[in-house]
Amino acid sequence: MRKYLTKGNILGQLHLVESKTDGNELKKRLRQWQHSRSWARLICEAEKMWTLESRELKRLGAMELIQLQNEMPFNVRRRVNDWLIKYSGVTRLED
C-alpha cells in the first residue's frame, strides 16, 4: 500500500529530523567515545608486553603504561576504565 505525503504526515514526523545542535552533540559524543577507546587500546597493548619473556620488554611496557596514565586527561578516565573492563584489561585508573 502506498503512503501519500500530507501535511499531517509531515508534521507528525517532524520530530524525527535532528536539528544542527543535536548533530553537533552526537559528533561530540562520538569523538569522546573514540578517544576513550583509543586510550584503553593503548593501555592494553602496553599490558601485553608484560606477558613477553624479555625483561627489557616488560620494563618498556611498564614505562609506557606509566606514561599513558600521566598523559591521559582526567575527564576521560571513567570512560577509559569502562573500555578496559570490556577489553579485559588489568589496569584501572583513579578518577
N, C-alpha and C positions, 0 to 999 in steps of 0.2 A: 504494500500500500504506500502510495506516495504522500509525503507530507508537504503541505504548502506553507510558505512563509507568510505569516500575517503579522500585523503589528503586535498582537497579543503574544504570539510565539517568540518574537524577537525580544520584547520586553521581559518575558518570562525567563529567557536565557541570558539576560544581560549580566547577571551576577557571575556567570562563568568566565567572563572576559576579565583578565587581570589588568590592573592599572600599571602604569610605569613604575610606581613606587613598589608595588608588590613584586614586580620583576627584579628590581634592584635588590630588594630584601632577599629574594630567592638566590640571586647570584652571590650575595654576601655570605649567606649560609652555606652555599656550595663551596665557596673558597675556604671558609673556616673548616668545613668537613675534610676537604682535600689536604689542607695544611696540617691538620691534626693527624690524619692518616699517614702523611709523609714522615712526620716526626716519629711516629710509632714504628714505621717500617725501618727507619734508620737505626732506631734503638734495637730492634730485633736482629738486624744484620750484625750489629756490634756484639750482641749476646751470642750469636752463632760462632763467633771467633773463640769463645770460651771453650767450646767443645773440641777444638783442634788440639793436637798433641804438642805443638810447639809452644814452649813457654813464652817466647817472644811475641807470638801472635796473640796469646791470651793477654799479655800485658798491653799490647796495642789495642785490643778490643776494650779493655777496661779504661784505657785513656780516652778512647773515642767516646765511650759511654759517658764519662765524666764531662767531656767537652760538650756533648749534645745536651746534657742536663743543664749546663751553665749557659748555653746559648738560647735555650728554649724560653719563649715568653711565658710569663706566669699565667696569662689569661687562657692559654690553650692546654695547660697541664691536665685538667679534668678530662677533656676530650681525648687527649693522648692516652691517658690511663684506660679509658673505655676501649680504645683500639688495641692497647696492649693486652687487655683481657681477651679480646676477640682473636688476637694473633697468638695467644698462649705465651705471651712474654713473661719473663721472670721479674723484670723491673717494674716498680711502681713509683710514681712521682708524688712528692709532697706539694700541697697547694701553697 
